[in-house]
Structures are given as structure tokens and as C-alpha cells.
């Protein structure tokens, strides 16, 4: 479940549509989720637009959060309600702005599908995180502009310090571009890259 309905207040423009490494942040998160063989991939958006159409074409389940102004809890509730309808065993909650997230990390989170697992970086445990279906009631009870951090206390954790880089400011955009540059990712630059 990719949370992409935030207002991006600190950045001052929608981070979901920000292009880094040749794809939008929302599309990058979706790609990584598909590479991790997570299914279905549910994307929570603020409203219908060109982005929602592109994500539908990629095979995502797109959900509109009509209470997006409330904050992250509303997006989590919206996505979990849709996930529960599909009958999944659990849900990975992820943001669209962690540019160093890899499929291997997501697979490690769901390794033991019966337990809550979070990602450890910068001295804390946060998202992406995995919640088995038994946790859905607690996720649906979340309120306000807070995520599920309280539900991650004492949970299993998969460490990846690279996840500390999330895109919230223009300085983060520059760091994200550097992190995804062909020299750092090992990807050969093509003519299409400019």
C-alpha cells in the first residue's frame, strides 16, 4: 500500500509527481512493490488525475482519500479498508518518497507474515512496515496526522540506513537525484537520459 495522498507542504509541490531517475516518486514506489512481488499494489491518492490513470494502467488498485486533509492516518485507513476487501493476509505500508527503497527490503519485511515488522533507520523504526491482517483493526482506528509508529513499538525490524533519505524539501530532492544518478546505481546512461 503506497501512501501518495500527502499535501507535500514542506516541499511546496506534489512530491508524488516529482520525477527522479526518470520516473515519478509514486511510480518508483509502485515499481519497487511489484519487483518485491507484492500484490495487489494499492496506491492511495488525493484525487483523480493523470497519475491515477497511469497507475491503473500499470495494474495498481487506486483509492482516492477524500479525507486527505486529516493526514496520514486517513490514508492508512483508506488503503487498509481496500486491502481488507481484497482478502489479503497483510499489508506493507510504504510512502512514495523513500528513493533508496529496494525490493529486497520489502521482501524481508514480509518474511514472517504473522508478525508486525518495521524498517529501522536513523535510530527509529518506521515505514515501510508490514502488518498482518490481525492488525487491521488497530490500523483502522488511527486518527490525525500520525502514521502507525505507535504500533511498531517492540516489533521486528529490518535495518536499512538508506531509508533515512526521504524527499520532503528541495535539498532532499537534490540528495535523491544524486542517490539515483547512473554512477551511484550502476545503471548505464542511455541517450534518452540526456
N, C-alpha and C positions, 0 to 999 in steps of 0.2 A: 504494500500500500504506500504509494508515493504521495506525500503531502505537498501540494503545489498551489494552495489557495491563499497563501500569505500576502500581506499588503506590501512587503518589502520597504517598509518606512525608512529604515536607515540607508538603504541603497538609493531610494528615491525613484525607482523604476522597477517594473516587474522582473524579479530575478528568474522566474520560471522560463521566460522567453529570451534571456540573455544567452548569446552564443559564445561558447568557449570550446576550442578544439573542434570546430566545425559542426557542432550540434547544440541545441538549446539545453539548458540545465535540466529541464523536465525530460527531454528526450534522452539525455545521457543517463539519468537515473532509471528510466524505463529500460534502456538497453542493458544496463548492468543487472537489473532484476531478471530480465529474460535470459541473460547469459548464465545466471545462477539457477536457471530452470525453475523459477518461482512462477506459480500460476494459480489463479488469474492474476494479472498485474492491474491493480485498481489505482487510478490516479484521481485524487481529489482536487478539483479546480474551483476557482471563484465564480466563473461564468463561462458560457459557451462562446467560443471564438475560433479562429483559425487553428490554434493549438489543440483544442479539443477534437477537431476534425482529424488532424494529423495523428493524434494518439489513438483515436478509434481505428484509423487505417492500419496502425501498427498492431492491432489486436488487443488493445487495452480496454478495460472496463472504466469508463469515465463517469465520475459522480460529481454533481455540482453541489457545493456547500453554500446553501442560501443563508447560513448564519456565520459566514466567514469573518465578519467584523468582531465576533466574540473572541476569536483567536484559535490557537492550535487545538484546544480540546474539542471544539466544534468540528474541525476537520477529522480528528481521530474518530469521533462518534459517527460521523457521516460515512467514513470508509469502513469502519467495523460493522455498521449496520448492513452495508452492501456485502461485505465479506461473509457475514453470518448467513445471508440469503443464499450464498453460493455453496454453503456446506463445507467450508474449508476446515482443516484441522488446527489452523493457527494463522497468524498474520505477522509479517515483518513490517514494522512501521519505519519508514525512512523519509528523509527530506530530499529535496531536489538540489540542494546546494553544497553537498559534500563531494567535491570534484575528485577526490582521491579514492573514493569508494570502489572496491573491486568485487567481482562476483564471488571470489573465494571467501571473502569476509562474510557475505550473506549466507553462503552455504554452511560456514562454520556456525553461524548463529542458530540455524535450524537443525543442527546436527543431532541434538536430543530433543525431538519435537514435543516432549512432555513437560518441559521446563521453560521458564522465562529466562531470556538471555539478552544482555545489552552489550554495547560497544564501549570499551574503556580507552580514553584518550584524555590528555591534559588534566590528569588527576581526578577524573569523574567518569561515571558510567551514564551513557545516554543513547541516542539513536545513531544508527539504526538499531532496532531492538526487535526481539521476537517474543510474541505472546501466544501461548496455546489457546485453543478455543475456550478452555475453562476460565480464562482471564477476561473474556469479552465483557462480562457484566461490569467488572471494575473499569474497563476502558470506556464503556458507555456511560459511566457515572461521572467521568471527568467534566470539569466546568472551567470556564475562563480561558485566559491566555497562558495556559500551562500545558505542558505535554504530560507524558506518563512517567516522568522521572521518579516520582514517589513510589511507583510500582516496581521500580528497578532496584530498590534498596536490597542488598544482600543477594542479588541474582548472580548467575553465572555470567562471566564477561569474556569477550573476545577482544584482545588488545590490538589496536592499530593507531599509532600516534598521528598518522597521516590524516585521519578523520577530523583532527582539530582544525583543519583549514575548511571553513565553510564561507560562503560568499554572502557577506552582509554589508560590506562597504566597497567603495571604489578601490581602496587599497587591496581588499580581498580579491577583487576582480583581477587586478594585476598579478597577484600571487597565484591565482588559479590559472591564468594564461601561461605563466612560467611553468607551473606544475604539469600542464598538459602540452607543453611545447614538444615538437618532434624529438629534440635532443634528449629530453628527460624521459619520454615514454618509449623511446627506441623505435618509433614509427618513422619510416622514411617519408620525407616530404614529397608530395606529388605536385604536379603542375597546377592542379586545382586549388592547392593550398595558397597559391600566390607566391 
